[in-house]
Amino acid sequence: MSTLLVKNADAVVTVDENDRVLKNASIFIRDNMIEAVGEGPFEADEVIDARGCFAYPGLVNTHHHLYQTFTRNLAAVQKLELFDWLRALYEIWRGIDEDCVYYSSLVGMGELLKYGCTTCMDQHYVFPENSSGFLGRQFEAAQALGLRLYATRGSMSRGRSDGGLPPDDLVQDVDTILNESRRAVEEWNDPRAFSMRGVGLAPCSPFSVTTDLMKESAALARALGVRLHTHLGETKDETQFCVELLGKRPLAYMEDCGWLGSDVWFAHGIHFNDEELSLLAATQTGVAHCPVSNMKLASGVCRVSDMLKLDVPLGLAVDGSASNDCSNLLAEIRAAYLMHRLAYSADAPTGYDLLKLATRGGARILGRSDIGSLEIGKAADLFLIDVSCVDSAGATLDPANYLGTVGYYRPAKCVVVNGRVAAKEGRLLGIDENRVAERANALVKSLLERA
């Protein structure tokens, strides 16, 4: 057994049910679990001096496409909206292979980790030929970094010849998808407390998945006891697609497919009406809010204030790097705060409300009661930010709202995942960053040349 002490933090923002903020407090960790929060004395095998720092629970990312890390900052797609943007990028994504998946996962999750994210959810849905090992390479990357990964086996079965968006060579038949989905859950899912690996099923979207796959995926996920995820309510084009091809609005279609409930969450959820928000609340169906991606693709503003009032389960997410250009969940907190202040003025969520989405909210979305707050008995996932520098002077009176209202623009001073230090002073401890960056850049060049 090993012990770790995070000692004398200026503030510990617990994000517990009582919203406690503890001043000059310590966090005592035994193995991978928090054993005490507050004043000492404590003795430990390893001590981290947190004076001049705020401590927060590890952030929980609830929607990502890690493979897209290799197609960010491309000038050709900067002004495109979702459907045209996807059509352009499919021509590149059909060339991804296991090395691309492994190194894009290292880069994307490595960036998340540096900025305080300790749990990453990913939806991988592009499977060219010979791609059965993709999820395994993602878990390999997560293990190297020391990050929790909740991977979902995504899928596409509605190609262009069937009225869908993706090219026909990137879709799979329903039996192949269901068999691979079952295999992924049986091989990688670990439902135990403090687990570092989770798996869910995540058909991509109504415009790339057939109705039979949606229904069969829901039945399979429930038989296996795992969660369901897809894109929904992201754009007006999607709503028009569903009405014209499927005869109803997106959420009504998903209800017909068995896709409502506390084991389901949707990415984006921008274009839900009042009746649909009430249905989400009544069924406890969740939403992953992706503020930066929504802004970049000009998709719209998610009705977060209304969802919070109704107690719709909500998490925060970076979305794929191609529609964000970075994987920094810490930055999403302030982006969301400013977006909703602009859109809703005094009715907007506070900075602390958005921190809760990025921690407890994300844990709730993923069905985890062991992460998301700094409390006795929870997993030891946390990060420290240095507020002793001049750029924080005069702004440290309210640690709970700090990340939303002031923001933090440097890597975290220290990131602890499952009781182990995974990043420190802006450097990842599990990988050689320079070597990974060199290999990743070479793979990006090769991928773009093949397109």
C-alpha positions, 0 to 999 in steps of 0.5 A: 500500500502507498500513501500520497499527501497533497498538503496545504492547498490554499483552497480545496474545491470539493464539488461535493453535495454541500459545495464545500470549499476548504481553505488551507486544506490537505487531501490524504490518499491511500492507494487509489482512494481519498481517505481524508480531506481537511486539516492534518496532521497526515504522514505519507510516503509521497508529499506534494506541497500545494501551497499557492494552489487551488485543488479541484476534482479531476475533470470528466470529458463526456464526448470526444473523437480522438482520431480527429486530432490528426485533422485539426487546423486544416484551412480547407474546412475552417468555414464549413458547417457540419454536413459539408465539414463531414463530407470533406473530412471523410475523404481523409479519415478513410485512411486512418490505421492502428498507428494513427489511432494510437498516436492520435489517442496519445496526443489528444488524451495527453493534452486533456491530461495536462489540463486537468482531465482525468477521465476521457470518453471517446466515440470512435466510429470510423472503421476502414478495413482491418480496423478491429484493433482500434479500441485496443490501441486506444486503451494501450495509449490511455494506460501509457498516460495513466488516464481513465478511458471510457471508450465507445464502439461507434458505428456507421451503417447508412452510406450515401447510397442509402441517403446517409452522409458517409461514403459507402466504403466507411459503413459496416453491416449491422451484424459486423457492428453488433459482433464487434460491439459485443467483443469490445464490451467483453474484452475491455469493459471493467464495471468495478469501482475505480475502474480505468476502463469502460466501454459503451455502444455509440452508433454515430448519428441518425444521418449515418446509422440505419433504424435497425442498427439503432434498435439492435444497439439499444437492445445489445447495450442493455443486455450487456449492461453498458451505456448508449451514446450518439449525436443528436440535436446538433444542427438544423440540417439534422432536424430537417434530415430526420423529418424528411427521411424518417418522418419525425424530429430527432428525439421522437425518432430516438424514442421510437428506437428505445433510446431514452433513459438514464443509461443514454446520453446525447452529444450536443443537444442544441435544437431541442424544444420545450417539450423535448427538454421535459422528456429528457428530464422525465427520462433522465436522458443526458446531454454532453455540452460541447461549447467550443465545437458548437461555436466553431461549426456555427451549430448554435447554443445549447439550452444549458440554463433550461436543462439545469432548471429541469435537472437534465443530466449534463456533462461538459465535453471538448468534442473531436479535435477537428471541430475544436482544434484542441483537447482542453476541457479546462478551456471549455469551462470558461468558453461555456461561461462566456457563451451563456453569459452572452446568450442568456445574460443573468439567466446564464450558469455561473462559473461554478455551475459549469465546473460541476458539469465538468466534474460531478455532471460528467461522472453522472453522465457516465454512470460513475459514483466513484469520481467527480468530487473530492470526498472520502471514499472517492477515487483519487483524481484531482488537479492543482493550479498555481494561483501564486503568480501575478496573473492570478493576483486579485482574482483568488477570492472565489476559488469555486468560480475561478475556472469559469470567470477568470480561467486558467491558461497554463497546464495544471501544476500537478494532475493525479489519476487514481492516486498516481501523479500522471502529469507535473509542471506541464509534463506528462510522466508516462510518455516521451513527449518529444518522441510522440510528437515527432511520430505523430507529425509524421503520421499526420503528413502521411495521412494527408498525403494519402487522401 
